[in-house]
Amino acid sequence: MYVDCGTLIDGAGEVIEDARLRVTDGEVAAIGPAEDVAADGERVDHSGEVVAPGFVDAHVHIQGLRTMDPTDWVLADDAACAARATVDCRRLLEAGFTSVRDVGSSVGLGLREAIEGGDVAGPRIYTSGRAISQTGGHGDAHFLPYEWTEGDGFGATTADGVAECRRTARRRLREGVDCLKIMTTGGVLSERDAPEHPQFTDEEIGALTQEAHRADVPVASHAQGTEGVVAALENGVDTIEHGFYLDERAIDLLQETDATLVPTLAIMARIVEAGDEHGVPDYGRRKAEKAYEAHVESVRRAHEAGVPIAAGTDFIGPPLVPHGDNALEMELLVEEIGLSPLEAVEAATGVAGRTLPDDVGALRPGARADLVALAADPRDDIGAVREVAAVYRRGERVVGGASDL
């Protein structure tokens, strides 16, 4: 098949008018001006629309949650969560998101299998399985008795000391994860720590990253405060999640290591705007409000320094942060950080694709033929990323026309 596009955004810095894209066996076979690409096979007409790579949310939790109360999260049943998460996966696909990086869930591995097997409609899921936290760290349920949380908890596993960190990383790799998720600082929605608190020692972080990299698996670090960001980067992590407090040293390290920053502005904005109406605990709202301005300023300075910024929402499913509304991150990158609309689209395509161990996010020969057709041009108004006319996975239409889900 081949796709005629009014405008084609390739996700890697190029925009082609009157473009054509040819697909063979689910991959991009050729791309360029229509006059340069042979019209072989069935024609798909998007000559009046803007075609871009399928969007990528580089930081989600595919967990099927429906409240913002961490106590409810701990009590949630995995079977019910998985069932609700299938609805979230469909909503993601309908919003143009053909790939997501799931960085902390207990049901992501099973959903990945169901989607790839064609049993459930949804985006490609690249998952870490449960995240890895130190005892008393961001991934620990601080409000529960210790004996209830030791080992595998809800969405995270606790590990302490180099040997236990290595063993836990190896367990994740044995499960077949696509990335490893670790916690090198406290956070907003963990009760008894704070974003500026560093977590894990250098030796523990090094053990986790060494095990992952030996298997060619990337490592994402929940890292909000400067010390935890620096420790993560100095010990080999590939992506920094959140980055609330970035000083010059942290930004220099992001550049030196060619790491990707995934700022997750969307969840912070929603907690600050309406967290009190949706059951976010008081301690979470206070920490979010304290950090928000510094967070925005840190991401602005990172962007100005040329650090790769990937779009990721940290959405988990409740009405405050629902899957399907993930385009909000692109809008905030424009409105709050100062990216151009085209840069924001690239943050959710080619740059987000940097975080994944697969060729998605940018349209080039050999890449997965995941596409979104937009009814309006996002270069004129970033809100156009919500005007989804059609979505394709592997070159097959999954949203739009007769193939609507």
C-alpha positions in Angstrom: 0.0 0.0 0.0 1.0 3.6 -0.3 -0.3 6.7 1.5 -0.6 10.1 -0.2 -0.2 12.8 2.4 -1.1 16.5 2.2 1.8 17.1 4.7 4.0 14.5 6.2 5.9 15.1 9.5 8.5 12.4 9.8 9.2 12.8 13.5 12.9 13.4 12.9 13.1 17.0 11.8 11.7 16.8 8.2 8.4 18.1 6.9 7.4 17.1 3.4 4.5 18.7 1.5 2.6 16.6 -1.1 4.3 13.5 0.3 4.0 9.8 -0.3 4.8 6.9 2.0 4.9 3.3 0.9 4.4 0.4 3.3 5.5 -3.2 2.9 5.0 -6.0 5.5 4.1 -3.5 8.2 7.2 -1.4 7.7 8.0 1.9 5.9 9.5 0.9 2.6 10.0 4.4 1.1 9.1 8.0 2.0 9.5 11.3 0.2 7.8 13.7 -2.2 5.0 11.9 -4.1 6.8 12.3 -7.4 9.8 10.4 -6.0 8.0 7.4 -4.4 6.4 4.7 -6.6 2.6 4.3 -6.3 2.7 0.5 -5.7 -0.3 -1.3 -4.3 -3.5 0.0 -2.7 -3.8 3.8 -2.4 -4.7 5.3 0.9 -5.8 9.0 0.5 -4.7 11.4 3.2 -3.9 14.1 0.7 -6.0 16.6 2.6 -4.5 15.8 6.0 -1.3 15.9 8.0 0.3 12.5 8.6 2.8 12.0 11.4 4.3 9.0 13.2 1.9 7.4 15.7 2.4 9.3 19.0 4.4 7.8 21.8 3.8 8.5 25.5 7.2 7.8 27.0 5.9 7.6 30.6 2.6 6.0 31.5 1.3 3.4 34.0 -0.9 0.9 32.3 -2.6 -0.2 35.6 -6.3 0.4 35.1 -6.6 2.7 38.2 -9.6 4.8 38.8 -8.8 6.9 41.9 -5.9 9.1 43.0 -5.7 7.6 46.5 -2.6 5.5 47.0 -4.4 3.4 49.6 -6.9 2.3 46.8 -4.0 1.5 44.6 -2.5 -1.0 47.1 -5.9 -2.7 47.6 -6.7 -2.9 43.9 -7.2 -6.3 42.4 -4.9 -7.1 39.5 -7.6 -8.8 37.5 -10.0 -5.8 37.8 -7.0 -3.5 37.0 -6.2 -5.5 33.8 -9.8 -5.4 32.6 -10.0 -1.7 33.1 -6.6 -1.2 31.5 -7.9 -2.7 28.2 -10.3 0.2 28.0 -7.4 2.6 28.6 -5.4 0.9 25.8 -8.3 1.4 23.4 -8.6 5.1 24.4 -4.8 5.6 23.9 -5.1 4.2 20.4 -8.1 6.3 19.5 -6.1 9.4 20.6 -3.3 8.5 18.1 -0.9 6.9 20.6 0.5 3.8 18.9 3.3 3.1 21.4 3.7 3.7 25.2 6.4 3.1 27.7 4.8 1.6 30.8 7.2 2.4 33.6 5.7 0.7 36.6 2.7 -1.7 36.7 1.8 -5.2 37.7 -0.3 -5.9 34.6 1.8 -4.4 31.8 3.5 -7.6 30.8 0.2 -9.5 30.3 -1.4 -6.6 28.4 1.6 -6.4 26.1 1.1 -10.1 25.2 -2.6 -9.7 24.7 -2.2 -6.7 22.4 0.6 -8.3 20.4 -1.5 -11.4 20.0 -4.4 -9.4 18.6 -6.8 -10.2 21.5 -6.9 -6.6 22.8 -6.8 -3.4 20.9 -4.1 -1.0 22.0 -0.8 0.6 21.4 2.5 -1.2 21.5 3.4 -1.5 25.2 7.1 -1.4 26.2 7.0 -2.2 29.9 9.3 -2.3 32.9 6.9 -4.5 34.9 7.1 -3.5 38.5 9.5 -0.6 39.3 12.4 -1.1 41.8 12.6 1.0 44.9 14.7 1.0 48.1 12.8 0.2 51.3 11.2 3.4 52.4 11.6 4.8 49.0 9.2 6.3 46.4 7.9 2.9 45.4 7.3 1.6 49.0 3.8 2.0 50.5 4.9 4.0 53.5 1.5 3.9 55.2 1.4 0.1 55.5 3.2 -2.1 58.1 6.6 -3.1 56.8 5.9 -6.8 56.8 3.0 -6.2 54.4 5.2 -4.5 51.8 8.4 -6.5 51.9 9.4 -7.7 48.4 6.8 -7.3 45.6 4.3 -4.6 46.4 1.8 -2.8 44.2 3.6 -1.6 41.1 7.1 -1.8 42.7 9.5 -4.2 44.3 11.7 -3.2 47.2 15.4 -4.1 47.1 18.3 -3.1 49.4 22.0 -3.6 49.0 24.0 -4.4 45.9 23.3 -8.2 45.9 19.5 -7.7 46.2 19.5 -5.0 43.6 21.3 -7.3 41.2 18.9 -10.2 41.9 15.9 -8.0 41.5 17.1 -6.7 38.2 17.8 -10.2 37.0 14.3 -11.2 38.0 12.8 -8.4 35.9 15.0 -9.4 32.9 13.9 -13.0 33.4 10.3 -11.8 33.1 11.1 -10.3 29.7 10.8 -6.6 30.4 11.6 -4.0 27.8 13.2 -1.6 30.2 14.1 -1.3 33.9 12.5 1.3 36.1 14.3 2.4 39.3 13.7 5.1 41.9 16.6 7.4 42.8 14.6 10.0 44.6 11.5 10.4 46.7 8.4 11.8 45.1 5.1 13.6 45.2 2.7 10.7 45.9 4.8 8.8 48.4 4.0 9.9 51.9 7.2 10.0 53.9 9.8 11.2 51.4 10.2 14.2 49.2 11.4 14.9 45.6 14.7 16.2 46.9 15.6 13.1 48.9 18.2 10.9 47.1 17.5 7.2 47.2 19.7 4.1 46.4 23.5 4.4 46.8 25.8 4.8 43.8 26.8 1.1 44.2 23.1 0.0 44.1 22.3 2.2 41.1 25.4 0.8 39.3 24.4 -2.8 40.0 20.9 -2.2 38.6 22.2 -0.5 35.4 25.0 -3.0 34.8 22.6 -5.9 34.9 20.2 -4.2 32.5 22.8 -3.0 30.1 24.4 -6.5 29.9 21.1 -7.6 28.4 20.8 -4.5 26.2 17.9 -3.2 28.2 17.6 0.5 28.9 17.1 2.0 32.4 14.7 4.7 33.4 15.1 6.5 36.7 12.4 8.3 38.7 14.6 11.2 39.6 13.2 14.6 40.8 15.8 16.2 43.0 19.3 17.2 41.8 21.3 14.7 43.8 19.2 11.8 42.6 19.4 13.0 39.0 23.1 13.3 39.2 23.6 9.9 40.9 21.4 8.3 38.3 23.3 9.8 35.3 26.7 9.2 36.8 25.8 5.5 37.3 24.5 4.8 33.8 20.8 5.4 33.5 19.4 6.2 30.1 16.4 8.4 30.9 15.5 10.8 33.7 11.9 10.8 34.6 10.5 14.1 36.0 13.6 16.2 36.7 12.0 18.8 39.0 15.2 20.4 40.3 17.9 20.5 37.6 21.0 22.6 38.3 23.8 23.3 35.9 25.6 20.1 36.9 22.6 18.0 36.2 22.0 19.6 32.8 25.6 19.2 31.8 25.4 15.5 32.7 22.3 15.1 30.6 24.2 16.5 27.7 27.4 14.5 28.3 25.6 11.2 28.6 23.1 11.9 25.8 20.3 10.9 28.2 16.7 11.8 27.5 14.6 13.9 29.9 10.9 12.8 30.2 9.5 15.7 32.3 5.9 14.5 32.8 4.5 18.0 33.1 0.9 16.8 32.6 0.4 15.0 35.8 2.0 17.8 37.8 -0.3 20.4 36.1 -3.4 18.3 36.8 -2.5 17.8 40.5 -1.9 21.5 41.0 -5.0 22.5 39.1 -7.5 20.0 40.5 -5.9 17.5 42.8 -8.1 18.5 45.7 -11.2 17.7 43.7 -10.0 14.2 42.9 -8.7 12.7 46.1 -5.0 13.5 45.8 -3.7 13.3 49.4 -2.8 16.6 51.1 0.9 15.7 51.2 0.9 15.1 47.5 -0.8 18.4 46.6 1.6 20.3 48.9 4.7 18.8 47.3 3.4 19.3 43.8 2.6 22.9 44.5 6.0 23.5 46.0 7.8 21.9 43.0 5.8 23.1 40.0 7.5 26.4 39.2 11.0 24.9 39.7 9.9 21.9 37.5 8.8 24.2 34.6 12.0 26.3 34.9 14.2 23.2 35.0 12.7 21.8 31.8 12.9 25.2 30.1 16.7 25.4 30.9 17.2 21.8 29.8 15.4 22.5 26.5 17.5 25.7 25.9 20.6 23.7 26.5 19.6 21.2 23.8 18.7 18.2 26.1 16.4 15.8 24.3 12.9 16.2 25.7 10.4 13.3 25.3 6.7 13.6 25.9 5.4 11.5 28.8 2.4 12.2 30.9 2.7 9.9 33.9 -1.0 9.3 33.4 -2.5 6.3 35.3 -6.2 6.2 34.4 -8.4 8.1 36.9 -10.5 11.0 35.8 -7.8 13.5 36.8 -5.2 11.8 34.6 -7.1 9.7 32.1 -5.6 7.8 29.2 -6.9 9.2 26.0 -6.0 12.8 27.2 -2.3 12.2 26.8 -1.9 14.9 24.1 -1.9 17.4 27.0 1.8 16.9 27.4 2.5 18.2 23.9 0.3 21.2 24.6 2.2 22.0 27.9 5.6 21.7 26.2 4.5 24.5 23.9 2.6 26.6 26.4 4.8 26.2 29.5 8.3 25.3 28.1 8.4 27.2 24.8 8.9 24.4 22.3 7.5 25.2 18.9 4.5 23.1 17.9 6.7 21.0 15.5 9.2 20.4 18.3 6.4 19.3 20.6 5.2 16.8 18.0 8.7 15.5 17.6 8.9 15.2 21.4 6.0 12.7 21.2 7.4 10.9 18.1 11.1 10.8 17.3 12.4 11.9 20.6 10.1 9.7 22.6 11.1 6.9 20.3 14.7 7.3 21.7 13.4 5.8 25.0 12.3 2.6 23.3 14.3 -0.5 22.2 12.6 -0.6 18.8 12.3 1.5 15.6 9.2 3.5 16.3 8.5 7.2 16.6 10.1 8.4 13.3 9.1 7.5 9.8 12.0 6.2 7.8 12.7 3.1 5.7 12.7 0.0 7.9 10.7 1.7 10.8 7.3 0.4 12.0 4.5 1.8 9.8 2.6 3.4 12.7 0.9 6.5 11.6 -1.6 9.1 12.7 -3.6 11.3 10.3 -4.6 14.7 11.7 -7.5 16.8 10.3 -5.6 20.1 11.0 -2.0 21.2 11.0 -0.3 21.2 14.5 2.2 23.7 13.3 -0.6 26.3 13.2 -2.1 25.2 16.6 -0.7 22.4 18.8 -4.3 21.6 19.7 -4.6 19.9 16.3 -2.9 16.8 17.7 -6.3 16.0 19.2 -8.0 16.1 15.8 -7.3 12.4 14.9 -8.8 11.3 11.7 -7.2 7.9 11.4 -4.6 5.7 13.1 -2.5 2.9 11.6 -0.5 0.2 13.2 1.9 -1.8 11.0 0.2 -0.1 8.1 -3.3 -1.4 9.1 -6.0 1.1 9.9 -7.2 0.6 13.4 -9.0 3.9 14.0 -11.0 5.8 11.4 -13.5 4.8 8.7 -14.8 1.2 8.5 -12.0 0.0 10.8 -13.0 2.0 13.9 -12.5 0.0 17.0 
